[in-house]
């Protein structure tokens, strides 16, 4: 799934976003594009769960594309 994630500006943000999604699925694959504010993620979780987890970490997220 492709997500637009706000408030990301540094490697700490990349780590926090990755950690939040891997808390949902330890085997999740997460790729962050800071310039575009995009996160490409695949794992055993729904888009809704990913968005909720990121919002809880103060990274407002929205679904761009449902494909992995």
C-alpha positions as CSV (number, residue, x, y, z in Angstrom):
1,X,0.0,0.0,0.0
2,X,1.1,3.5,-0.7
3,X,0.5,6.1,2.0
4,X,1.0,9.9,2.2
5,X,2.5,10.6,5.6
6,X,2.9,14.1,6.9
7,X,5.5,15.5,9.4
8,X,8.4,13.3,8.2
9,X,11.7,15.3,7.8
10,X,14.6,13.2,9.0
11,X,16.0,9.7,9.6
12,X,14.5,9.7,13.1
13,X,11.1,10.1,11.4
14,X,11.9,7.2,9.0
15,X,12.8,5.0,12.0
16,X,9.6,6.0,13.9
17,X,7.4,5.3,10.9
18,X,9.1,2.0,10.2
19,X,8.9,1.0,13.9
20,X,5.1,1.9,14.1
21,X,4.3,-0.3,11.0
22,X,6.6,-3.1,12.1
23,X,4.8,-3.1,15.5
24,X,1.8,-4.3,13.5
25,X,3.8,-7.0,11.6
26,X,7.4,-7.6,12.5
27,X,8.1,-8.8,9.0
28,X,6.6,-5.8,7.3
29,X,8.6,-4.2,4.5
30,X,8.6,-0.4,4.7
31,X,10.2,2.0,2.2
32,X,10.1,5.7,3.0
33,X,10.5,8.6,0.5
34,X,11.1,11.7,2.6
35,X,11.0,14.0,-0.4
36,X,7.6,12.9,-1.5
37,X,6.3,12.2,2.0
38,X,5.3,8.7,0.8
39,X,5.6,5.3,2.6
40,X,5.3,2.1,0.6
41,X,4.5,-0.7,3.0
42,X,3.5,-4.3,2.8
43,X,2.7,-6.6,5.7
44,X,0.0,-8.4,7.5
45,X,-2.1,-5.4,8.4
46,X,-4.9,-3.3,6.8
47,X,-4.5,0.3,5.5
48,X,-6.8,1.4,8.4
49,X,-4.5,-0.2,11.0
50,X,-1.4,1.4,9.4
51,X,-3.0,4.8,9.3
52,X,-4.2,4.5,13.0
53,X,-0.6,3.4,14.0
54,X,1.0,6.3,12.2
55,X,-1.5,8.9,13.5
56,X,-0.8,7.7,17.0
57,X,2.9,8.5,16.5
58,X,1.9,12.1,15.2
59,X,2.5,11.2,11.5
60,X,-0.9,11.9,9.9
61,X,-1.4,9.4,7.1
62,X,-3.8,8.8,4.2
63,X,-4.0,6.0,1.7
64,X,-2.8,6.9,-1.8
65,X,-3.0,3.5,-3.5
66,X,-4.1,0.1,-2.1
67,X,-1.6,-1.9,-4.2
68,X,1.6,-3.3,-2.7
